[in-house]
Amino acid sequence: DAADLVLPAGRFDRYYFAYDGDVSNISISGGSAGLVDNATVTALPAGYEIPLADLFGTGYPLPITLPDGGFVLELGGGTDLTQLGQTISVDFGLTGISVYNSFEDGTLTGGQQAFYGAAGPEVITDGVEFPQFINFYDIDVSECGVTMTLFNNSDAADLVLPAGRFDRYYFAYDGDVSDISIFGGSSGLTVGATVTALPVGYEIPLADLFGTGYPLPITLPDGGFVIELGEGTDLTELGQTLIIDLGCLFECSGNLDTLELSRKGALCADAVEFPLNGNEIYRWYNENDNLVATLTGVPYYSPSSLGSYYVVVSDPDYPGCQQVLGPREIFSLNGCCELD
């Protein structure tokens, strides 16, 4: 229905929005060049009267007033409507946090990240900012961290993520994430999890493979971070958590409480209270307090003889702080350790 696919000079296509929210920091945040290159967005005050004339004889009642104000999106000369599917995104400039989910699989998505869902922006409060996000997780955000709690797994293609499959959660966040890390949570989620800070202006590499119609690309104007759940992530048990430290959840200046030493085939010390980033040092001792192994970033140890073992975990990120797990006695070497 366009008179011209490229708007000539002096032609304008304007979209007025009646909106009662804060638009004092409104701006164009991204989209396709054909639309954004000649676009502007402007906040409008309460009581603004749109300067319209019914030149096409629609009979629509005029004038139109915006009682609470709003904004106008203007497309001017040079706007190119040739390509269908183009997008333009407007940022209200709200302080808070947004989340975007992608799904990747070597076969199901051909190795591309498929857009799956989005929510926000939400102001950080004492409540849960993103309840039932994508029908999998309740996501609670605080000034110091993020807690994801699995409440549903019925939509999962597989309860245990196979090799080559990734479930990613991108957060648009304007706070300091230079010290972000995985703080802890349930082993089913932490086992395949990583968290990575993202720079200002990061564009999420998404494709709309599920035909959601959500406007892409998505850019994080102030940066943020991404939580990636990869191979081995186990969604079987509901109520599991994954806790992310934004840099102020964990403090330690001595010995943490002694914890039980578990086993997963080998002896397993993955329940430590340190934020995990792979540089933790695990020193394993036998019942005679002899050092039998020192491992970095690997919380597992397979004893070669019967006896009692414990581990002392330290983290170079927190000098002077350590945690003991155990002791635990090994009665059989079948399968490495005794079965519970």
C-alpha positions, 0 to 999 in steps of 0.5 A, spaced: 500 500 500 506 504 500 505 510 495 513 509 494 517 504 497 523 509 499 520 515 502 522 522 498 524 528 501 518 532 505 514 525 506 513 523 513 510 517 516 508 518 524 506 514 529 503 517 535 502 513 542 498 515 548 502 512 553 502 514 561 509 511 563 516 515 563 518 517 556 523 522 559 529 518 556 526 515 550 530 513 544 531 509 538 535 503 540 536 499 534 533 495 528 534 495 521 537 500 517 532 501 512 527 504 518 532 506 523 536 511 519 531 516 518 527 515 524 526 519 530 522 518 536 520 524 541 516 524 548 510 528 548 507 532 554 500 530 557 494 534 554 498 534 547 493 535 541 495 531 535 495 536 529 491 532 524 486 533 519 481 528 516 483 529 508 482 522 507 474 522 509 475 517 514 470 520 519 474 519 525 473 524 531 478 529 531 481 532 534 485 527 538 488 529 545 493 524 549 491 526 556 497 523 559 502 524 554 506 519 550 511 519 544 511 520 536 515 515 532 517 519 525 519 516 519 522 521 514 525 522 507 529 516 505 526 511 509 526 504 505 520 499 505 523 495 500 525 489 504 519 486 509 521 483 516 525 490 517 524 492 525 525 498 529 526 498 536 524 504 541 528 504 548 524 507 554 530 508 558 527 504 564 532 502 569 532 495 570 534 488 567 531 485 561 532 477 559 532 474 553 532 466 552 536 462 546 536 455 544 541 452 540 542 445 538 546 442 532 541 438 529 534 442 531 537 449 530 543 447 525 547 450 530 544 457 530 541 460 536 534 460 536 530 466 539 525 463 544 523 468 549 524 475 552 521 479 558 523 486 561 525 491 563 523 490 570 525 494 576 529 490 581 525 489 587 524 484 593 520 480 589 521 475 583 522 479 577 521 474 572 516 469 574 515 463 570 520 465 565 519 461 558 515 456 562 521 453 566 524 458 571 523 463 576 528 468 576 529 473 582 534 478 581 537 482 587 543 488 587 548 482 588 546 476 584 541 472 580 537 466 582 534 461 577 529 456 580 527 450 575 519 450 576 517 446 570 520 441 565 515 439 561 517 443 555 524 440 555 526 436 549 530 432 553 531 432 561 539 432 560 542 436 555 546 432 550 552 435 547 551 440 542 545 443 545 545 450 549 540 454 553 542 461 554 539 467 558 542 474 556 541 479 561 541 487 559 544 490 565 547 496 566 551 494 573 558 492 574 559 485 572 566 485 572 567 480 577 561 476 575 561 468 577 557 462 578 556 462 586 552 455 587 546 452 586 544 445 585 549 440 581 544 438 576 544 446 573 551 448 575 554 442 572 554 445 565 553 452 567 558 458 565 556 465 566 560 471 561 560 478 562 558 482 555 560 489 553 556 495 551 553 494 545 553 487 544 548 484 539 545 477 541 547 472 535 539 470 534 535 467 529 527 467 529 527 460 527 521 458 531 517 464 527 515 468 533 515 475 530 520 478 535 523 484 532 531 482 531 536 484 532 537 485 540 542 489 542 544 490 549 546 498 549 549 498 556 552 491 556 550 485 561 551 478 561 549 471 559 548 464 563 549 458 559 547 451 560 550 446 556 552 439 556 550 435 562 545 440 565 540 435 568 532 438 569 529 432 572 528 434 579 524 440 580 526 446 585 533 446 583 537 453 583 542 456 579 545 462 583 549 468 580 554 472 584 554 479 581 560 481 585 558 482 592 554 475 594 560 472 597 565 474 602 570 470 606 576 472 611 577 465 614 575 458 614 568 456 612 564 451 615 566 444 614 561 440 609 559 433 607 563 430 602 559 426 597 560 422 591 558 421 584 562 415 582 568 419 584 569 423 591 565 429 589 567 436 592 562 440 588 558 443 594 563 448 596 560 455 597 566 459 593 563 462 587 565 457 582 569 459 576 574 454 574 580 456 578 579 453 585 584 448 588 582 442 591 587 438 595 586 431 597 588 428 604 588 421 606 586 419 614 594 420 615 593 427 613 598 426 607 597 430 601 595 425 595 592 429 590 592 437 588 587 438 582 585 445 579 578 446 577 576 439 578 572 437 584 573 430 583 578 424 586 578 417 585 582 414 591 586 408 589 586 405 596 581 404 601 581 409 607 578 415 609 579 422 605 577 429 606 579 435 601 581 442 603 578 447 597 581 454 596 580 459 591 586 464 589 580 469 588 579 469 596 586 469 599 586 466 606 579 463 605 578 455 605 573 450 606 574 443 608 569 437 605 569 430 609 572 426 611 569 420 608 571 413 608 571 408 602 569 401 604 570 398 597 573 400 590 568 397 586 566 403 581 571 407 585 567 408 591 561 405 595 554 406 593 549 409 598 
